């Protein structure tokens, strides 16, 4: 076995951003008829907090979940009828407020408006690798075919990045796939690093793009949760991840690696089995092993076919390690 220490210029580090469809089965867009809920989940206690949305079919996977929050705790059941102001909708509102803003006192503000009704979409963690791809969002909502709106984020035009505890924050306006067509109203916010989309329920309801939530006290939260996803026409989204690669260049000069280290090539006295190999050796490179300073084997790179090496040939083998 022959060893050679790498020089600094033999190792190059590179990073590439890779995007892919966010949804199962390599789908970029989900449609209303391709989504369904699970009655076991929606009828359980968790159904008072959120509903999971699955792809249709017996092998459906969770794509995202929808939760409903109310600033004052209306529009949902109370935990205890004897204790007012403690409800599912207020708990959801408070949990996302802490998660996104990092405190319990900052309400959700869209432009200059602080709505009572807020919807939260949490993309299933398994659906996106590292983060959501900013500028890939198009959420189409409407109560009928003649009254629909396309929503997207302003990441492609934002001049300054805003950060919250949930990571980068982008505003959601009317538009498609990062191209904003109107900034008259702020319909929501996108947090690509944590897979969260927050929507202004009051504004969507007032313009007829979703059915208005029932804000009655001690009302079923589950019914209000369904109002959003029942009005989603299409949901387009992509994920993004950064792939770091090490490129290692293995250089075999004409005078190197020409003699096979296979024990069968050596006689018992240490001589070459064939005299013709003394001045005109030939070796076939089949693999390259990467070792540390303690001679521990860290990785093995296999060549697609044996590479002939002799004094008349030099070889340059490029190894790529992704992580």
Secondary structure, DSSP 8 states (H G I E B T S, - for coil): -------GGGEEEEEEEEEEESBGGGBSEEEGGGEE--HHHHTSGGGGTEEEEEESSTT--EEEEEEEEETTS-SS-BSSTTSTT-BHHHHHHHHHHHHHHSSSS----BTTB--SEEEEEEE-GGG-SSEE-TT--EEEEEEETTEEEEEEE-TTT-SS-EEETTEEEEEEEEEETTEEEE-SS--EEEETTTTEEEEEHHHHHHTTSS------TT--HHHHHHHHHTTEEEEE-EEEEEEEEEEEEEEE-TTSS-S---GGGB-TTS-BS-THHHHS--EEEEEEEEE-TT--EEEEEEEEEEEEE-TT--EEEEEEEE-
